[in-house]
Amino acid sequence: MTIRLRAHHLLCMLTFAGKGYTPTFVESYKAIVNRLNDGETIKLVDGPDDICVPMLNEPTCHCYNQSVRERDRLAARDIGLLFGKPLSVGPLRLSREDIAKLRSAFQDGNIRQACTGCEWYELCTGIAQTDFRGCRLRSPL
């Protein structure tokens, strides 16, 4: 199987520590991160993804908002610059080295423009400052 992710969730997954909008959302996210840890492939998508699924029927679902699409655009731009190639919709393979590079750039603030204004900004910053202690995405070897 393939995990469908939108661009800004490539940043969110770096600091996921088991907190989220609802218990159903958290359990679903944990399962997705476990699949990533097991090496499942990623398909970059435009719009709501597998992480969004538990929220899509909520009356206040923000997954379709233009502000979230802008987060995706900024994340794709910054991650593409980091990797030296455009990030576009389609298959994406992240090695442990890629995750280490993402984490380093996240800690330095170099790929966090998409995070501006996010309600989880402070939590993610704190996790990054502790070298991602407590996050669920497996650390690079």
N, CA, C and O atoms as a GROMACS GRO file, in nm:
protein
  564
    1MET      N    1   0.083  -0.119   0.000
    1MET     CA    2   0.000   0.000   0.000
    1MET      C    3   0.088   0.125   0.000
    1MET      O    4   0.209   0.118   0.020
    2THR      N    5   0.025   0.236  -0.023
    2THR     CA    6   0.093   0.365  -0.027
    2THR      C    7   0.022   0.463   0.065
    2THR      O    8  -0.101   0.466   0.071
    3ILE      N    9   0.100   0.543   0.136
    3ILE     CA   10   0.045   0.645   0.224
    3ILE      C   11   0.032   0.775   0.145
    3ILE      O   12   0.130   0.824   0.090
    4ARG      N   13  -0.087   0.829   0.141
    4ARG     CA   14  -0.111   0.955   0.072
    4ARG      C   15  -0.087   1.069   0.171
    4ARG      O   16  -0.151   1.077   0.276
    5LEU      N   17   0.009   1.159   0.136
    5LEU     CA   18   0.041   1.273   0.222
    5LEU      C   19   0.040   1.402   0.142
    5LEU      O   20   0.086   1.406   0.028
    6ARG      N   21  -0.012   1.506   0.203
    6ARG     CA   22   0.000   1.640   0.144
    6ARG      C   23   0.133   1.698   0.191
    6ARG      O   24   0.190   1.653   0.290
    7ALA      N   25   0.182   1.798   0.119
    7ALA     CA   26   0.318   1.847   0.142
    7ALA      C   27   0.345   1.894   0.285
    7ALA      O   28   0.450   1.861   0.341
    8HIS      N   29   0.254   1.970   0.345
    8HIS     CA   30   0.288   2.021   0.479
    8HIS      C   31   0.289   1.910   0.584
    8HIS      O   32   0.350   1.927   0.690
    9HIS      N   33   0.224   1.799   0.557
    9HIS     CA   34   0.229   1.687   0.652
    9HIS      C   35   0.365   1.619   0.653
    9HIS      O   36   0.396   1.543   0.745
   10LEU      N   37   0.448   1.645   0.552
   10LEU     CA   38   0.586   1.597   0.556
   10LEU      C   39   0.662   1.666   0.669
   10LEU      O   40   0.757   1.610   0.724
   11LEU      N   41   0.620   1.786   0.704
   11LEU     CA   42   0.678   1.857   0.819
   11LEU      C   43   0.614   1.809   0.949
   11LEU      O   44   0.684   1.783   1.047
   12CYS      N   45   0.483   1.797   0.950
   12CYS     CA   46   0.411   1.757   1.071
   12CYS      C   47   0.456   1.620   1.122
   12CYS      O   48   0.466   1.598   1.243
   13MET      N   49   0.483   1.528   1.030
   13MET     CA   50   0.519   1.392   1.072
   13MET      C   51   0.651   1.390   1.147
   13MET      O   52   0.676   1.297   1.224
   14LEU      N   53   0.736   1.490   1.125
   14LEU     CA   54   0.866   1.494   1.192
   14LEU      C   55   0.853   1.507   1.343
   14LEU      O   56   0.938   1.459   1.418
   15THR      N   57   0.746   1.573   1.388
   15THR     CA   58   0.731   1.600   1.532
   15THR      C   59   0.607   1.534   1.593
   15THR      O   60   0.573   1.563   1.708
   16PHE      N   61   0.540   1.446   1.519
   16PHE     CA   62   0.420   1.384   1.576
   16PHE      C   63   0.458   1.304   1.699
   16PHE      O   64   0.540   1.212   1.694
   17ALA      N   65   0.395   1.340   1.811
   17ALA     CA   66   0.426   1.277   1.940
   17ALA      C   67   0.304   1.214   2.005
   17ALA      O   68   0.305   1.187   2.125
   18GLY      N   69   0.199   1.191   1.926
   18GLY     CA   70   0.080   1.129   1.982
   18GLY      C   71  -0.024   1.226   2.032
   18GLY      O   72  -0.110   1.189   2.112
   19LYS      N   73  -0.019   1.349   1.986
   19LYS     CA   74  -0.120   1.449   2.022
   19LYS      C   75  -0.190   1.491   1.894
   19LYS      O   76  -0.132   1.486   1.785
   20GLY      N   77  -0.317   1.534   1.908
   20GLY     CA   78  -0.390   1.575   1.789
   20GLY      C   79  -0.528   1.627   1.823
   20GLY      O   80  -0.561   1.652   1.939
   21TYR      N   81  -0.607   1.643   1.720
   21TYR     CA   82  -0.738   1.707   1.732
   21TYR      C   83  -0.840   1.624   1.809
   21TYR      O   84  -0.916   1.678   1.889
   22THR      N   85  -0.842   1.492   1.785
   22THR     CA   86  -0.938   1.402   1.851
   22THR      C   87  -0.870   1.269   1.878
   22THR      O   88  -0.767   1.240   1.816
   23PRO      N   89  -0.924   1.187   1.967
   23PRO     CA   90  -0.864   1.054   1.988
   23PRO      C   91  -0.861   0.970   1.859
   23PRO      O   92  -0.765   0.897   1.835
   24THR      N   93  -0.964   0.979   1.777
   24THR     CA   94  -0.967   0.904   1.651
   24THR      C   95  -0.857   0.952   1.558
   24THR      O   96  -0.789   0.872   1.494
   25PHE      N   97  -0.839   1.083   1.550
   25PHE     CA   98  -0.732   1.141   1.468
   25PHE      C   99  -0.596   1.089   1.515
   25PHE      O  100  -0.515   1.048   1.433
   26VAL      N  101  -0.572   1.091   1.646
   26VAL     CA  102  -0.443   1.048   1.701
   26VAL      C  103  -0.417   0.901   1.670
   26VAL      O  104  -0.307   0.866   1.628
   27GLU      N  105  -0.516   0.815   1.689
   27GLU     CA  106  -0.496   0.672   1.662
   27GLU      C  107  -0.468   0.648   1.514
   27GLU      O  108  -0.383   0.566   1.479
   28SER      N  109  -0.538   0.719   1.427
   28SER     CA  110  -0.514   0.706   1.284
   28SER      C  111  -0.373   0.753   1.249
   28SER      O  112  -0.303   0.688   1.171
   29TYR      N  113  -0.332   0.865   1.305
   29TYR     CA  114  -0.198   0.920   1.278
   29TYR      C  115  -0.090   0.823   1.326
   29TYR      O  116   0.010   0.802   1.257
   30LYS      N  117  -0.110   0.764   1.444
   30LYS     CA  118  -0.014   0.665   1.495
   30LYS      C  119   0.002   0.550   1.396
   30LYS      O  120   0.113   0.506   1.370
   31ALA      N  121  -0.109   0.503   1.343
   31ALA     CA  122  -0.104   0.392   1.246
   31ALA      C  123  -0.029   0.433   1.120
   31ALA      O  124   0.046   0.354   1.063
   32ILE      N  125  -0.049   0.557   1.075
   32ILE     CA  126   0.021   0.606   0.956
   32ILE      C  127   0.171   0.615   0.982
   32ILE      O  128   0.251   0.574   0.898
   33VAL      N  129   0.210   0.666   1.097
   33VAL     CA  130   0.352   0.677   1.129
   33VAL      C  131   0.414   0.538   1.142
   33VAL      O  132   0.529   0.517   1.101
   34ASN      N  133   0.341   0.443   1.198
   34ASN     CA  134   0.392   0.306   1.205
   34ASN      C  135   0.416   0.250   1.066
   34ASN      O  136   0.516   0.182   1.042
   35ARG      N  137   0.326   0.279   0.973
   35ARG     CA  138   0.344   0.235   0.834
   35ARG      C  139   0.467   0.301   0.772
   35ARG      O  140   0.542   0.237   0.699
   36LEU      N  141   0.487   0.430   0.801
   36LEU     CA  142   0.607   0.498   0.752
   36LEU      C  143   0.732   0.433   0.811
   36LEU      O  144   0.830   0.411   0.739
   37ASN      N  145   0.729   0.404   0.940
   37ASN     CA  146   0.842   0.340   1.006
   37ASN      C  147   0.872   0.202   0.947
   37ASN      O  148   0.987   0.158   0.948
   38ASP      N  149   0.770   0.137   0.895
   38ASP     CA  150   0.788   0.005   0.833
   38ASP      C  151   0.834   0.017   0.688
   38ASP      O  152   0.855  -0.085   0.621
   39GLY      N  153   0.851   0.140   0.638
   39GLY     CA  154   0.904   0.160   0.504
   39GLY      C  155   0.802   0.172   0.393
   39GLY      O  156   0.838   0.166   0.275
   40GLU      N  157   0.676   0.190   0.429
   40GLU     CA  158   0.573   0.203   0.325
   40GLU      C  159   0.600   0.329   0.242
   40GLU      O  160   0.648   0.430   0.293
   41THR      N  161   0.568   0.322   0.116
   41THR     CA  162   0.594   0.433   0.026
   41THR      C  163   0.492   0.545   0.045
   41THR      O  164   0.384   0.525   0.101
   42ILE      N  165   0.530   0.662  -0.003
   42ILE     CA  166   0.449   0.783   0.008
   42ILE      C  167   0.408   0.828  -0.132
   42ILE      O  168   0.485   0.821  -0.227
   43LYS      N  169   0.283   0.872  -0.141
   43LYS     CA  170   0.237   0.939  -0.262
   43LYS      C  171   0.199   1.080  -0.220
   43LYS      O  172   0.108   1.099  -0.140
   44LEU      N  173   0.269   1.177  -0.273
   44LEU     CA  174   0.238   1.316  -0.244
   44LEU      C  175   0.111   1.354  -0.319
   44LEU      O  176   0.101   1.332  -0.440
   45VAL      N  177   0.014   1.412  -0.247
   45VAL     CA  178  -0.115   1.448  -0.307
   45VAL      C  179  -0.143   1.596  -0.290
   45VAL      O  180  -0.085   1.664  -0.205
   46ASP      N  181  -0.233   1.644  -0.372
   46ASP     CA  182  -0.279   1.783  -0.366
   46ASP      C  183  -0.414   1.781  -0.296
   46ASP      O  184  -0.513   1.736  -0.353
   47GLY      N  185  -0.418   1.830  -0.171
   47GLY     CA  186  -0.543   1.832  -0.097
   47GLY      C  187  -0.542   1.731   0.016
   47GLY      O  188  -0.436   1.678   0.051
   48PRO      N  189  -0.659   1.704   0.073
   48PRO     CA  190  -0.668   1.614   0.188
   48PRO      C  191  -0.603   1.478   0.162
   48PRO      O  192  -0.609   1.424   0.052
   49ASP      N  193  -0.540   1.425   0.267
   49ASP     CA  194  -0.463   1.301   0.256
   49ASP      C  195  -0.508   1.202   0.363
   49ASP      O  196  -0.612   1.220   0.426
   50ASP      N  197  -0.429   1.098   0.383
   50ASP     CA  198  -0.464   0.996   0.481
   50ASP      C  199  -0.466   1.050   0.624
   50ASP      O  200  -0.544   1.001   0.707
   51ILE      N  201  -0.384   1.148   0.655
   51ILE     CA  202  -0.385   1.208   0.789
   51ILE      C  203  -0.515   1.286   0.810
   51ILE      O  204  -0.566   1.291   0.922
   52CYS      N  205  -0.567   1.346   0.706
   52CYS     CA  206  -0.690   1.427   0.714
   52CYS      C  207  -0.817   1.342   0.732
   52CYS      O  208  -0.917   1.392   0.784
   53VAL      N  209  -0.813   1.217   0.690
   53VAL     CA  210  -0.936   1.136   0.683
   53VAL      C  211  -1.024   1.144   0.807
   53VAL      O  212  -1.145   1.164   0.791
   54PRO      N  213  -0.972   1.131   0.930
   54PRO     CA  214  -1.061   1.136   1.046
   54PRO      C  215  -1.129   1.272   1.067
   54PRO      O  216  -1.226   1.281   1.142
   55MET      N  217  -1.080   1.375   1.002
   55MET     CA  218  -1.134   1.510   1.021
   55MET      C  219  -1.235   1.549   0.912
   55MET      O  220  -1.308   1.647   0.929
   56LEU      N  221  -1.239   1.477   0.803
   56LEU     CA  222  -1.313   1.522   0.685
   56LEU      C  223  -1.463   1.538   0.707
   56LEU      O  224  -1.526   1.616   0.635
   57ASN      N  225  -1.522   1.468   0.803
   57ASN     CA  226  -1.666   1.480   0.829
   57ASN      C  227  -1.698   1.577   0.943
   57ASN      O  228  -1.814   1.596   0.978
   58GLU      N  229  -1.594   1.639   1.000
   58GLU     CA  230  -1.614   1.736   1.107
   58GLU      C  231  -1.668   1.867   1.050
   58GLU      O  232  -1.624   1.909   0.943
   59PRO      N  233  -1.762   1.930   1.117
   59PRO     CA  234  -1.817   2.056   1.065
   59PRO      C  235  -1.713   2.168   1.055
   59PRO      O  236  -1.729   2.260   0.974
   60THR      N  237  -1.609   2.162   1.136
   60THR     CA  238  -1.506   2.266   1.132
   60THR      C  239  -1.378   2.219   1.062
   60THR      O  240  -1.270   2.274   1.085
   61CYS      N  241  -1.391   2.119   0.976
   61CYS     CA  242  -1.274   2.064   0.906
   61CYS      C  243  -1.203   2.173   0.826
   61CYS      O  244  -1.264   2.243   0.745
   62HIS      N  245  -1.074   2.187   0.852
   62HIS     CA  246  -0.994   2.290   0.785
   62HIS      C  247  -0.915   2.234   0.667
   62HIS      O  248  -0.844   2.309   0.600
   63CYS      N  249  -0.925   2.106   0.641
   63CYS     CA  250  -0.840   2.039   0.542
   63CYS      C  251  -0.858   2.089   0.399
   63CYS      O  252  -0.770   2.070   0.315
   64TYR      N  253  -0.971   2.152   0.371
   64TYR     CA  254  -0.997   2.204   0.236
   64TYR      C  255  -0.969   2.354   0.225
   64TYR      O  256  -0.977   2.410   0.115
   65ASN      N  257  -0.937   2.419   0.336
   65ASN     CA  258  -0.920   2.564   0.337
   65ASN      C  259  -0.803   2.609   0.251
   65ASN      O  260  -0.703   2.538   0.236
   66GLN      N  261  -0.816   2.728   0.195
   66GLN     CA  262  -0.709   2.786   0.115
   66GLN      C  263  -0.582   2.806   0.198
   66GLN      O  264  -0.471   2.793   0.146
   67SER      N  265  -0.598   2.838   0.326
   67SER     CA  266  -0.481   2.857   0.412
   67SER      C  267  -0.399   2.728   0.424
   67SER      O  268  -0.276   2.732   0.435
   68VAL      N  269  -0.466   2.615   0.424
   68VAL     CA  270  -0.397   2.486   0.432
   68VAL      C  271  -0.329   2.456   0.299
   68VAL      O  272  -0.218   2.402   0.296
   69ARG      N  273  -0.395   2.488   0.190
   69ARG     CA  274  -0.332   2.472   0.057
   69ARG      C  275  -0.205   2.559   0.047
   69ARG      O  276  -0.107   2.519  -0.015
   70GLU      N  277  -0.210   2.677   0.108
   70GLU     CA  278  -0.092   2.763   0.108
   70GLU      C  279   0.020   2.700   0.191
   70GLU      O  280   0.137   2.709   0.154
   71ARG      N  281  -0.015   2.635   0.303
   71ARG     CA  282   0.085   2.562   0.382
   71ARG      C  283   0.152   2.455   0.295
   71ARG      O  284   0.273   2.437   0.299
   72ASP      N  285   0.070   2.384   0.217
   72ASP     CA  286   0.123   2.281   0.128
   72ASP      C  287   0.219   2.341   0.026
   72ASP      O  288   0.327   2.286   0.001
   73ARG      N  289   0.181   2.453  -0.031
   73ARG     CA  290   0.264   2.518  -0.133
   73ARG      C  291   0.399   2.558  -0.074
   73ARG      O  292   0.504   2.535  -0.134
   74LEU      N  293   0.395   2.620   0.044
   74LEU     CA  294   0.518   2.665   0.109
   74LEU      C  295   0.606   2.546   0.150
   74LEU      O  296   0.728   2.550   0.132
   75ALA      N  297   0.546   2.443   0.203
   75ALA     CA  298   0.622   2.324   0.243
   75ALA      C  299   0.686   2.258   0.122
   75ALA      O  300   0.804   2.221   0.126
   76ALA      N  301   0.611   2.243   0.013
   76ALA     CA  302   0.665   2.181  -0.109
   76ALA      C  303   0.782   2.263  -0.162
   76ALA      O  304   0.884   2.208  -0.204
   77ARG      N  305   0.766   2.394  -0.161
   77ARG     CA  306   0.874   2.481  -0.209
   77ARG      C  307   1.000   2.463  -0.124
   77ARG      O  308   1.109   2.441  -0.178
   78ASP      N  309   0.984   2.473   0.008
   78ASP     CA  310   1.100   2.467   0.096
   78ASP      C  311   1.167   2.330   0.097
   78ASP      O  312   1.289   2.320   0.097
   79ILE      N  313   1.087   2.225   0.098
   79ILE     CA  314   1.144   2.089   0.095
   79ILE      C  315   1.212   2.064  -0.039
   79ILE      O  316   1.318   2.003  -0.044
   80GLY      N  317   1.151   2.111  -0.147
   80GLY     CA  318   1.212   2.097  -0.278
   80GLY      C  319   1.347   2.167  -0.285
   80GLY      O  320   1.443   2.112  -0.340
   81LEU      N  321   1.356   2.288  -0.228
   81LEU     CA  322   1.484   2.359  -0.225
   81LEU      C  323   1.586   2.282  -0.142
   81LEU      O  324   1.703   2.274  -0.179
   82LEU      N  325   1.542   2.227  -0.030
   82LEU     CA  326   1.632   2.150   0.056
   82LEU      C  327   1.689   2.030  -0.017
   82LEU      O  328   1.808   2.000  -0.006
   83PHE      N  329   1.604   1.961  -0.094
   83PHE     CA  330   1.647   1.841  -0.165
   83PHE      C  331   1.706   1.870  -0.302
   83PHE      O  332   1.757   1.780  -0.370
   84GLY      N  333   1.699   1.996  -0.344
   84GLY     CA  334   1.757   2.034  -0.472
   84GLY      C  335   1.680   1.987  -0.593
   84GLY      O  336   1.735   1.975  -0.702
   85LYS      N  337   1.550   1.961  -0.572
   85LYS     CA  338   1.465   1.921  -0.684
   85LYS      C  339   1.320   1.953  -0.647
   85LYS      O  340   1.283   1.944  -0.530
   86PRO      N  341   1.240   1.990  -0.745
   86PRO     CA  342   1.101   2.024  -0.714
   86PRO      C  343   1.026   1.907  -0.650
   86PRO      O  344   1.044   1.791  -0.687
   87LEU      N  345   0.944   1.940  -0.554
   87LEU     CA  346   0.858   1.841  -0.490
   87LEU      C  347   0.723   1.850  -0.559
   87LEU      O  348   0.662   1.957  -0.560
   88SER      N  349   0.677   1.741  -0.617
   88SER     CA  350   0.552   1.746  -0.691
   88SER      C  351   0.466   1.625  -0.657
   88SER      O  352   0.513   1.527  -0.599
   89VAL      N  353   0.338   1.633  -0.696
   89VAL     CA  354   0.242   1.527  -0.672
   89VAL      C  355   0.294   1.399  -0.737
   89VAL      O  356   0.342   1.400  -0.851
   90GLY      N  357   0.285   1.289  -0.664
   90GLY     CA  358   0.329   1.160  -0.715
   90GLY      C  359   0.409   1.084  -0.610
   90GLY      O  360   0.414   1.124  -0.494
   91PRO      N  361   0.472   0.975  -0.653
   91PRO     CA  362   0.548   0.891  -0.560
   91PRO      C  363   0.664   0.968  -0.497
   91PRO      O  364   0.726   1.052  -0.561
   92LEU      N  365   0.691   0.936  -0.371
   92LEU     CA  366   0.800   1.000  -0.299
   92LEU      C  367   0.862   0.897  -0.206
   92LEU      O  368   0.791   0.831  -0.129
   93ARG      N  369   0.991   0.882  -0.213
   93ARG     CA  370   1.062   0.790  -0.125
   93ARG      C  371   1.152   0.871  -0.035
   93ARG      O  372   1.238   0.945  -0.083
   94LEU      N  373   1.134   0.860   0.096
   94LEU     CA  374   1.219   0.929   0.192
   94LEU      C  375   1.309   0.829   0.262
   94LEU      O  376   1.262   0.738   0.329
   95SER      N  377   1.439   0.845   0.245
   95SER     CA  378   1.536   0.760   0.313
   95SER      C  379   1.557   0.812   0.454
   95SER      O  380   1.510   0.921   0.489
   96ARG      N  381   1.626   0.736   0.534
   96ARG     CA  382   1.662   0.782   0.668
   96ARG      C  383   1.748   0.908   0.660
   96ARG      O  384   1.737   0.997   0.744
   97GLU      N  385   1.832   0.915   0.557
   97GLU     CA  386   1.914   1.035   0.537
   97GLU      C  387   1.826   1.155   0.505
   97GLU      O  388   1.853   1.266   0.552
   98ASP      N  389   1.721   1.134   0.425
   98ASP     CA  390   1.627   1.242   0.393
   98ASP      C  391   1.557   1.291   0.518
   98ASP      O  392   1.540   1.412   0.537
   99ILE      N  393   1.516   1.199   0.603
   99ILE     CA  394   1.448   1.237   0.727
   99ILE      C  395   1.543   1.313   0.818
   99ILE      O  396   1.503   1.411   0.882
  100ALA      N  397   1.669   1.270   0.824
  100ALA     CA  398   1.769   1.342   0.904
  100ALA      C  399   1.788   1.483   0.849
  100ALA      O  400   1.799   1.579   0.927
  101LYS      N  401   1.791   1.497   0.718
  101LYS     CA  402   1.807   1.628   0.655
  101LYS      C  403   1.686   1.717   0.684
  101LYS      O  404   1.701   1.835   0.714
  102LEU      N  405   1.565   1.658   0.675
  102LEU     CA  406   1.443   1.732   0.708
  102LEU      C  407   1.444   1.777   0.853
  102LEU      O  408   1.411   1.892   0.883
  103ARG      N  409   1.482   1.689   0.942
  103ARG     CA  410   1.484   1.724   1.085
  103ARG      C  411   1.583   1.836   1.114
  103ARG      O  412   1.552   1.928   1.189
  104SER      N  413   1.700   1.827   1.054
  104SER     CA  414   1.801   1.930   1.076
  104SER      C  415   1.750   2.066   1.026
  104SER      O  416   1.764   2.167   1.095
  105ALA      N  417   1.693   2.068   0.906
  105ALA     CA  418   1.640   2.193   0.850
  105ALA      C  419   1.521   2.243   0.931
  105ALA      O  420   1.503   2.364   0.946
  106PHE      N  421   1.439   2.152   0.984
  106PHE     CA  422   1.326   2.189   1.069
  106PHE      C  423   1.378   2.256   1.196
  106PHE      O  424   1.328   2.361   1.236
  107GLN      N  425   1.477   2.194   1.261
  107GLN     CA  426   1.535   2.251   1.383
  107GLN      C  427   1.592   2.390   1.358
  107GLN      O  428   1.578   2.479   1.442
  108ASP      N  429   1.657   2.407   1.244
  108ASP     CA  430   1.718   2.535   1.210
  108ASP      C  431   1.616   2.640   1.167
  108ASP      O  432   1.648   2.758   1.154
  109GLY      N  433   1.491   2.596   1.144
  109GLY     CA  434   1.387   2.688   1.098
  109GLY      C  435   1.388   2.713   0.948
  109GLY      O  436   1.313   2.799   0.900
  110ASN      N  437   1.470   2.641   0.875
  110ASN     CA  438   1.486   2.666   0.732
  110ASN      C  439   1.368   2.617   0.646
  110ASN      O  440   1.353   2.661   0.532
  111ILE      N  441   1.286   2.529   0.699
  111ILE     CA  442   1.173   2.476   0.621
  111ILE      C  443   1.041   2.494   0.698
  111ILE      O  444   0.949   2.413   0.682
  112ARG      N  445   1.033   2.597   0.779
  112ARG     CA  446   0.915   2.613   0.865
  112ARG      C  447   0.824   2.727   0.827
  112ARG      O  448   0.735   2.762   0.905
  113GLN      N  449   0.842   2.787   0.713
  113GLN     CA  450   0.753   2.896   0.676
  113GLN      C  451   0.608   2.848   0.670
  113GLN      O  452   0.516   2.923   0.705
  114ALA      N  453   0.587   2.726   0.628
  114ALA     CA  454   0.452   2.670   0.622
  114ALA      C  455   0.389   2.656   0.760
  114ALA      O  456   0.267   2.646   0.771
  115CYS      N  457   0.470   2.655   0.863
  115CYS     CA  458   0.422   2.637   1.000
  115CYS      C  459   0.372   2.767   1.064
  115CYS      O  460   0.308   2.764   1.169
  116THR      N  461   0.401   2.879   1.001
  116THR     CA  462   0.363   3.008   1.057
  116THR      C  463   0.212   3.013   1.081
  116THR      O  464   0.133   2.988   0.990
  117GLY      N  465   0.173   3.045   1.203
  117GLY     CA  466   0.032   3.056   1.238
  117GLY      C  467  -0.035   2.924   1.275
  117GLY      O  468  -0.153   2.923   1.311
  118CYS      N  469   0.036   2.814   1.269
  118CYS     CA  470  -0.022   2.684   1.303
  118CYS      C  471  -0.041   2.674   1.454
  118CYS      O  472   0.044   2.717   1.531
  119GLU      N  473  -0.152   2.617   1.495
  119GLU     CA  474  -0.180   2.602   1.638
  119GLU      C  475  -0.084   2.506   1.708
  119GLU      O  476  -0.074   2.508   1.831
  120TRP      N  477  -0.015   2.423   1.633
  120TRP     CA  478   0.078   2.326   1.689
  120TRP      C  479   0.223   2.377   1.686
  120TRP      O  480   0.315   2.303   1.723
  121TYR      N  481   0.245   2.500   1.644
  121TYR     CA  482   0.380   2.554   1.624
  121TYR      C  483   0.468   2.539   1.748
  121TYR      O  484   0.580   2.490   1.739
  122GLU      N  485   0.418   2.580   1.863
  122GLU     CA  486   0.499   2.577   1.986
  122GLU      C  487   0.531   2.433   2.027
  122GLU      O  488   0.643   2.404   2.069
  123LEU      N  489   0.434   2.343   2.018
  123LEU     CA  490   0.457   2.203   2.051
  123LEU      C  491   0.566   2.146   1.962
  123LEU      O  492   0.660   2.082   2.011
  124CYS      N  493   0.556   2.169   1.832
  124CYS     CA  494   0.654   2.116   1.736
  124CYS      C  495   0.792   2.177   1.760
  124CYS      O  496   0.893   2.108   1.749
  125THR      N  497   0.796   2.305   1.792
  125THR     CA  498   0.922   2.372   1.821
  125THR      C  499   0.989   2.308   1.943
  125THR      O  500   1.109   2.281   1.942
  126GLY      N  501   0.911   2.283   2.047
  126GLY     CA  502   0.964   2.219   2.167
  126GLY      C  503   1.019   2.080   2.139
  126GLY      O  504   1.124   2.042   2.192
  127ILE      N  505   0.950   2.004   2.056
  127ILE     CA  506   0.996   1.869   2.022
  127ILE      C  507   1.126   1.878   1.942
  127ILE      O  508   1.219   1.801   1.967
  128ALA      N  509   1.133   1.969   1.848
  128ALA     CA  510   1.254   1.987   1.769
  128ALA      C  511   1.372   2.028   1.857
  128ALA      O  512   1.485   1.985   1.835
  129GLN      N  513   1.346   2.111   1.957
  129GLN     CA  514   1.452   2.159   2.046
  129GLN      C  515   1.508   2.048   2.135
  129GLN      O  516   1.618   2.061   2.189
  130THR      N  517   1.433   1.939   2.151
  130THR     CA  518   1.482   1.826   2.230
  130THR      C  519   1.530   1.713   2.139
  130THR      O  520   1.527   1.596   2.177
  131ASP      N  521   1.574   1.750   2.017
  131ASP     CA  522   1.620   1.652   1.918
  131ASP      C  523   1.514   1.547   1.888
  131ASP      O  524   1.546   1.429   1.868
  132PHE      N  525   1.390   1.591   1.884
  132PHE     CA  526   1.276   1.509   1.842
  132PHE      C  527   1.247   1.395   1.940
  132PHE      O  528   1.188   1.293   1.902
  133ARG      N  529   1.288   1.412   2.065
  133ARG     CA  530   1.258   1.313   2.168
  133ARG      C  531   1.106   1.302   2.183
  133ARG      O  532   1.037   1.404   2.191
  134GLY      N  533   1.057   1.183   2.186
  134GLY     CA  534   0.915   1.158   2.206
  134GLY      C  535   0.833   1.153   2.078
  134GLY      O  536   0.715   1.119   2.081
  135CYS      N  537   0.896   1.186   1.966
  135CYS     CA  538   0.817   1.178   1.842
  135CYS      C  539   0.811   1.033   1.796
  135CYS      O  540   0.895   0.951   1.833
  136ARG      N  541   0.711   1.003   1.716
  136ARG     CA  542   0.685   0.864   1.679
  136ARG      C  543   0.754   0.818   1.551
  136ARG      O  544   0.775   0.699   1.532
  137LEU      N  545   0.790   0.913   1.465
  137LEU     CA  546   0.862   0.876   1.344
  137LEU      C  547   1.001   0.829   1.385
  137LEU      O  548   1.073   0.899   1.456
  138ARG      N  549   1.036   0.710   1.339
  138ARG     CA  550   1.162   0.650   1.380
  138ARG      C  551   1.280   0.742   1.346
  138ARG      O  552   1.287   0.800   1.238
  139SER      N  553   1.370   0.752   1.442
  139SER     CA  554   1.491   0.832   1.421
  139SER      C  555   1.581   0.766   1.319
  139SER      O  556   1.589   0.644   1.310
  140PRO      N  557   1.649   0.849   1.242
  140PRO     CA  558   1.747   0.792   1.148
  140PRO      C  559   1.856   0.717   1.222
  140PRO      O  560   1.892   0.752   1.334
  141LEU      N  561   1.907   0.612   1.159
  141LEU     CA  562   2.015   0.534   1.220
  141LEU      C  563   2.146   0.610   1.211
  141LEU      O  564   2.249   0.560   1.256
   0.00000   0.00000   0.00000
